[in-house]
Amino acid sequence: MPQTGDYTISVRTSNRSNTRLRLGLNTKEYSKTISSPRNAPINLNDTNVTFTVTKGDYIYFEVIIQSYHPDGFAELFGGYDNNLKSISTGYLLNDDATKAPIRENSDNYPRSYNGLSKVIPNTNARVISYTESFASWDETTKIENIVDGDISTSYHSIRNKYITTEPFEFTVDLGNAYTVNTLMITGYNGNSRQNPTAFKLYGGTNTDNMTLLGEYSNITYSGKNAAVSFKETYLRYYKIVITDTYEHRYVAMSELQMAIKVNDNLVNPVNANYYVKNNQSFTKEFTQAFYGYVIKGKGIIILDTTNDYFGIKILESNAKIKLTINGNEQIVKFDELYYIKLNSKNNHIEIEILDNDVSIESFIY
């Protein structure tokens, strides 16, 4: 972004296409979505997304259009302080650029995808303990800022307290338990010299049973962002013990977030067997999705895989399923994405959908 301020993005769509616009500030882990089914097109300013940006930030976006007619379209708008201009290119600020239109039939789209992830929101997160000698620099840089969901705020350690004197340890309560495999770091707003470069990460379902998830050193940042990965773990609490920063002096950062990142292909939902009984049903519904449709309903799904990871991506939150893998049964509740590491590469999987219907966008294996 060329300047600091509030940057707003809007979209105009037609009644001849399904459209979904996904947006992320300084990350491709998209946190904002504008959806427009063809039976409910939207006009300029109907559904806007505004980011508070700092000069040098990036806004990443992804547009999915499922067109039923040659006149189907989606027009992007963007600008500072709600001064919106039509964007004719893939670059949100390059108003004068031109780009030839791309027209493809649905059959030309690839049949597998990757790169899916889900970031755990910090809505209920809080810092429950920290090394008190690393108090904040002032009232505006409190430790609570690292999980406040706002990357424009930051933590900075107190004057003349250096990381070389002792490690800086703090513990975060997410408020609920999640399966995660990635810690995402947004660096300090002031400069990069105080960003953590070495630390140990622990996690668990309570503060008494946290185990070592990983030990990291020489961490590098892309712009303000860094991420470290670890084995898929079900946790509510995590603890970080920082031992070094770029400048080996102060400690500072803007935000920490846990995420689940998928390392395998997304597979078309039709690649499974669906079974129903009584009043149950499964239907194929066209909507904004990886393959242009979802399989929606309630019943039993059976599939076999030759991979040691498995996941399911749906459109709903608060889903409940009975998952049976090679005869081992468990009840699983999740929001939008469930992803686990398996003990074998040859797996017979049965999914029974409990409670409400779900819309299956893809399987992952």
Phi, psi and omega per residue, in radians:
M1 nan 2.416 -3.052
P2 -1.398 -0.223 -3.115
Q3 -2.689 2.864 3.101
T4 -1.507 2.490 3.118
G5 2.712 -2.914 3.109
D6 -1.703 2.080 -3.129
Y7 -1.952 2.188 -3.058
T8 -1.933 2.441 3.097
I9 -2.135 2.379 3.102
S10 -2.376 2.980 -3.118
V11 -2.541 2.544 3.048
R12 -2.097 2.299 -3.060
T13 -2.244 2.957 3.138
S14 -1.920 2.999 3.090
N15 -1.571 0.341 3.137
R16 -2.124 0.288 3.094
S17 -2.747 2.594 2.916
N18 -1.533 2.386 -3.078
T19 -2.367 2.425 3.012
R20 -2.396 2.195 3.105
L21 -1.974 2.156 3.129
R22 -1.998 2.408 -3.007
L23 -2.329 2.563 3.080
G24 -2.565 2.444 3.113
L25 -1.666 2.006 3.134
N26 1.095 0.341 3.129
T27 -2.790 2.623 3.013
K28 -1.610 0.137 2.963
E29 -1.460 1.479 -2.925
Y30 -1.103 2.247 -3.083
S31 -1.909 -0.265 -3.121
K32 -2.140 2.484 -3.113
T33 -2.396 2.374 2.942
I34 -2.042 2.102 -3.124
S35 -2.020 2.441 -3.136
S36 -2.453 1.646 3.031
P37 -1.174 2.717 -3.008
R38 -1.163 -0.373 3.110
N39 -1.470 0.012 3.108
A40 -2.537 1.150 -3.133
P41 -1.114 2.716 -3.121
I42 -2.101 2.643 3.140
N43 -1.920 3.016 3.129
L44 -0.968 2.298 3.136
N45 1.339 -0.013 3.058
D46 -1.164 -0.761 -3.105
T47 -2.427 1.740 -3.115
N48 -1.876 2.675 3.007
V49 -2.176 2.230 -3.129
T50 -2.060 2.274 3.058
F51 -1.948 2.409 2.940
T52 -1.524 1.947 -2.976
V53 -1.996 2.720 3.023
T54 -1.946 2.517 3.104
K55 -0.856 2.246 -3.103
G56 1.751 -0.225 3.074
D57 -1.185 2.876 3.046
Y58 -2.193 2.482 2.958
I59 -1.931 2.022 3.099
Y60 -1.649 2.538 3.119
F61 -2.533 2.751 3.097
E62 -2.418 2.268 3.119
V63 -2.027 2.237 3.049
I64 -2.020 2.105 3.131
I65 -2.124 2.192 3.044
Q66 -1.975 1.779 -2.998
S67 -1.691 2.379 3.101
Y68 -1.808 0.023 -3.002
H69 -2.786 2.600 3.124
P70 -1.003 -0.384 -3.131
D71 -1.544 0.047 3.110
G72 -1.146 2.424 -3.082
F73 -2.713 2.899 2.935
A74 -2.508 2.175 -3.117
E75 -1.961 2.181 -3.133
L76 -1.574 2.569 3.044
F77 -2.310 2.579 3.103
G78 -2.739 2.676 3.088
G79 3.006 2.835 3.093
Y80 -1.403 2.545 3.025
D81 0.917 0.721 3.093
N82 1.085 0.293 3.021
N83 -1.553 1.418 -2.939
L84 -1.485 2.378 3.069
K85 -2.154 2.560 3.081
S86 -1.158 2.392 -3.093
I87 -1.908 2.053 -3.074
S88 -1.770 0.261 -3.059
T89 -2.497 2.989 3.105
G90 -1.340 0.000 3.140
Y91 -1.940 2.077 -2.932
L92 -1.082 -0.443 -3.066
L93 -1.872 -0.089 -3.071
N94 -1.563 1.254 -2.988
D95 -1.111 -0.467 -3.050
D96 -1.594 -0.105 -3.077
A97 -1.346 2.805 3.073
T98 -2.250 2.666 -3.119
K99 -2.585 2.246 -3.130
A100 -1.100 2.414 3.136
P101 -1.136 2.540 3.105
I102 -1.868 2.157 3.118
R103 -2.107 2.194 3.137
E104 -2.417 2.553 2.984
N105 -1.447 2.717 -3.097
S106 -1.008 -0.566 -3.095
D107 -1.190 -0.246 3.133
N108 -1.486 -0.184 -3.102
Y109 -1.278 2.582 3.134
P110 -1.120 2.711 -3.067
R111 -1.704 0.030 3.019
S112 -2.528 2.651 -3.066
Y113 -2.360 2.872 3.012
N114 -2.577 -3.127 3.107
G115 1.538 0.320 -3.128
L116 -1.398 2.540 3.061
S117 -2.709 2.850 3.071
K118 -2.414 2.142 3.127
V119 -1.577 2.318 3.120
I120 -1.385 2.132 -3.132
P121 -1.186 2.623 3.120
N122 -1.577 0.413 -3.051
T123 -0.943 -0.775 -3.091
N124 -1.894 0.169 -3.075
A125 -1.381 2.619 3.056
R126 -2.731 2.648 3.051
V127 -1.452 2.127 -3.071
I128 -1.800 -0.244 3.057
S129 -2.829 2.682 3.072
Y130 -2.822 2.835 3.104
T131 -1.183 1.953 -2.963
E132 -1.166 -0.388 3.108
S133 -1.197 -0.256 3.067
F134 -1.737 0.850 3.082
A135 -1.060 2.918 -3.067
S136 -1.331 2.746 3.134
W137 -1.063 -0.755 3.075
D138 -2.752 -3.013 -3.067
E139 -1.176 -0.332 -3.112
T140 -1.569 -0.128 -3.071
T141 -2.155 0.809 -3.103
K142 -1.242 2.731 -3.139
I143 -1.098 -0.496 3.140
E144 -1.064 -0.368 -3.089
N145 -1.151 -0.365 -3.065
I146 -1.286 -0.197 3.095
V147 -2.322 0.547 -3.126
D148 -1.625 0.030 3.123
G149 1.325 0.199 -3.079
D150 -2.238 1.900 -3.080
I151 -1.352 -0.065 3.070
S152 -1.448 -0.181 3.050
T153 -1.797 2.775 -3.068
S154 -2.549 2.831 2.909
Y155 -1.819 2.488 3.013
H156 -2.505 2.311 -3.088
S157 -1.223 2.835 -3.013
I158 -1.159 2.694 -3.134
R159 -1.028 2.382 3.060
N160 1.195 0.241 3.001
K161 -1.861 1.936 -3.029
Y162 -1.822 2.613 -3.128
I163 -1.156 -0.345 3.134
T164 -1.248 -0.261 -3.097
T165 -1.426 -0.581 3.117
E166 -2.992 2.758 3.082
P167 -1.159 2.669 3.070
F168 -1.860 2.059 -3.038
E169 -2.073 2.382 3.028
F170 -2.619 2.708 -3.091
T171 -2.150 2.397 -3.119
V172 -2.043 2.356 3.000
D173 -1.807 2.061 -3.135
L174 -1.310 -0.234 -3.117
G175 1.597 -0.477 3.060
N176 -2.559 2.862 3.135
A177 -1.619 2.476 -3.128
Y178 -2.461 2.712 2.946
T179 -1.560 2.130 -3.060
V180 -2.414 2.834 3.071
N181 -2.547 0.184 -3.077
T182 -2.552 2.387 2.956
L183 -1.904 2.155 -3.139
M184 -1.808 2.353 -3.093
I185 -2.093 2.228 2.943
T186 -1.810 2.091 -3.028
G187 -1.212 3.036 -3.072
Y188 -1.092 2.458 -3.138
N189 -1.202 -0.546 -3.060
G190 -1.235 -0.982 3.105
N191 -2.828 2.997 -3.056
S192 -1.583 -0.076 -3.006
R193 -1.204 -0.364 -3.090
Q194 -1.751 0.008 -3.107
N195 -1.142 2.470 3.096
P196 -1.087 2.402 3.083
T197 -2.149 -0.163 3.118
A198 -2.622 2.281 3.103
F199 -2.886 2.865 2.974
K200 -1.857 2.501 -3.112
L201 -2.139 2.254 3.120
Y202 -2.131 2.716 3.102
G203 -2.764 2.758 3.123
G204 -3.135 3.128 -3.119
T205 -1.516 -0.219 2.963
N206 -2.597 2.929 -3.024
T207 -1.257 -0.208 -3.120
D208 -1.604 -0.228 -3.059
N209 -2.148 0.437 3.141
M210 -1.217 2.350 3.135
T211 -1.985 2.783 -3.140
L212 -1.214 2.090 3.116
L213 -1.600 -0.537 -3.133
G214 -3.133 2.697 3.054
E215 -2.140 2.163 -2.933
Y216 -2.205 2.499 3.100
S217 -2.515 2.820 3.139
N218 0.925 0.719 -3.140
I219 -1.173 2.307 3.121
T220 -1.907 2.651 -3.105
Y221 -2.008 2.497 2.983
S222 -1.833 1.805 -2.938
G223 1.162 -2.109 3.102
K224 -1.663 -0.060 -2.905
N225 -1.910 2.498 3.019
A226 -2.507 2.819 3.108
A227 -2.653 2.532 3.035
V228 -2.188 2.571 -3.094
S229 -1.992 2.795 3.104
F230 -2.732 3.031 -3.134
K231 -1.113 2.511 3.128
E232 -0.907 2.174 -3.036
T233 -2.397 2.394 3.064
Y234 -1.601 2.007 -3.041
L235 -2.570 2.750 2.976
R236 -2.037 -0.590 -3.089
Y237 -1.980 2.505 2.966
Y238 -2.432 2.595 -3.120
K239 -2.181 2.389 3.096
I240 -2.090 2.313 3.072
V241 -2.034 1.764 -3.085
I242 -1.486 2.296 -3.115
T243 -2.053 -0.188 3.136
D244 -2.829 2.741 3.037
T245 -2.322 3.046 -3.089
Y246 -0.956 -0.798 -3.040
E247 -1.675 -0.033 3.119
H248 1.094 0.512 -3.133
R249 -2.228 -1.709 -3.095
Y250 -1.388 2.894 3.056
V251 -2.052 2.287 3.109
A252 -2.664 2.599 3.072
M253 -2.907 2.837 -3.100
S254 -1.742 -0.800 -3.039
E255 -2.715 2.534 2.992
L256 -2.112 2.415 3.080
Q257 -2.505 2.451 2.997
M258 -1.541 2.657 -3.134
A259 -2.636 2.807 2.960
I260 -1.970 2.108 -3.141
K261 -1.966 2.340 -3.090
V262 -1.560 2.301 -3.113
N263 -1.896 0.147 -3.091
D264 -2.183 3.027 -3.127
N265 -1.230 2.543 2.954
L266 -1.519 2.268 -2.996
V267 -1.950 2.408 3.133
N268 -0.896 2.312 -3.094
P269 -1.130 -0.255 3.112
V270 -1.273 -0.220 -3.112
N271 -1.446 0.944 3.107
A272 -2.769 2.887 3.087
N273 -1.810 2.295 -3.069
Y274 -2.001 2.317 -3.104
Y275 -2.248 2.446 -3.132
V276 -2.332 2.808 3.054
K277 -2.573 2.847 -3.127
N278 0.934 -2.132 -3.088
N279 -1.727 0.281 -3.131
Q280 -1.343 2.807 3.092
S281 -2.837 2.757 2.951
F282 -2.210 2.376 3.109
T283 -2.299 2.683 3.083
K284 -1.664 2.052 -3.065
E285 -2.114 2.248 -3.131
F286 -1.420 2.209 -3.109
T287 -2.813 -3.104 3.110
Q288 -1.285 1.919 -3.085
A289 -2.772 2.955 -3.096
F290 -0.988 -0.707 -3.081
Y291 -1.867 0.205 3.106
G292 1.483 -0.017 3.124
Y293 -2.799 2.919 3.023
V294 -2.227 2.809 2.950
I295 -1.783 1.982 -3.024
K296 -1.996 2.382 3.066
G297 2.749 -2.748 -3.066
K298 -2.579 2.341 -3.119
G299 2.816 -2.521 -3.118
I300 -2.115 2.380 3.121
I301 -2.089 2.333 -3.126
I302 -2.232 2.323 3.067
L303 -2.653 2.787 3.104
D304 -2.113 2.432 -3.103
T305 -2.267 2.809 3.047
T306 -2.178 0.809 3.138
N307 -2.426 2.651 -3.109
D308 -1.646 0.267 2.943
Y309 -2.183 2.644 3.049
F310 -2.591 2.512 3.081
G311 -2.683 2.941 3.077
I312 -2.461 2.302 3.127
K313 -1.973 2.157 3.137
I314 -2.188 2.999 -3.137
L315 -1.600 -0.332 -3.038
E316 -1.631 2.874 2.950
S317 -1.837 2.862 3.076
N318 1.056 0.707 3.084
A319 -1.413 2.657 3.105
K320 -2.363 2.178 -3.136
I321 -2.349 2.748 2.914
K322 -1.790 2.011 -3.063
L323 -1.876 2.101 3.130
T324 -2.066 2.037 -3.126
I325 -2.068 2.004 -3.119
N326 0.906 0.715 3.078
G327 1.547 -0.168 -3.139
N328 -1.635 2.080 -2.983
E329 -1.831 2.473 3.042
Q330 -2.651 2.662 3.054
I331 -1.655 2.255 -3.053
V332 -2.179 2.288 2.991
K333 -2.008 2.379 -3.097
F334 -2.780 2.864 3.085
D335 -1.975 1.949 2.987
E336 1.205 -0.782 -3.029
L337 -2.409 2.258 3.016
Y338 -2.231 2.326 -3.007
Y339 -2.651 2.238 -3.065
I340 -2.441 2.763 3.005
K341 -1.614 2.295 -3.107
L342 -1.778 2.869 -3.124
N343 -1.531 -0.163 -3.062
S344 -2.456 2.805 3.048
K345 -1.702 -0.105 3.078
N346 -2.027 1.866 -2.959
N347 -2.312 2.327 2.992
H348 -1.800 2.083 -2.973
I349 -2.092 2.274 3.045
E350 -2.136 2.314 3.133
I351 -2.133 2.085 3.032
E352 -1.896 2.111 -3.120
I353 -1.420 2.143 -3.123
L354 -1.820 2.772 3.102
D355 1.096 -2.005 -2.967
N356 -1.600 2.822 3.049
D357 -1.033 2.635 3.018
V358 -2.218 2.706 3.116
S359 -1.908 1.883 -3.037
I360 -1.507 2.035 3.136
E361 -1.539 -0.643 3.105
S362 -2.941 2.775 2.875
F363 -1.750 2.879 -3.090
I364 -2.304 2.021 3.062
Y365 -2.949 nan nan
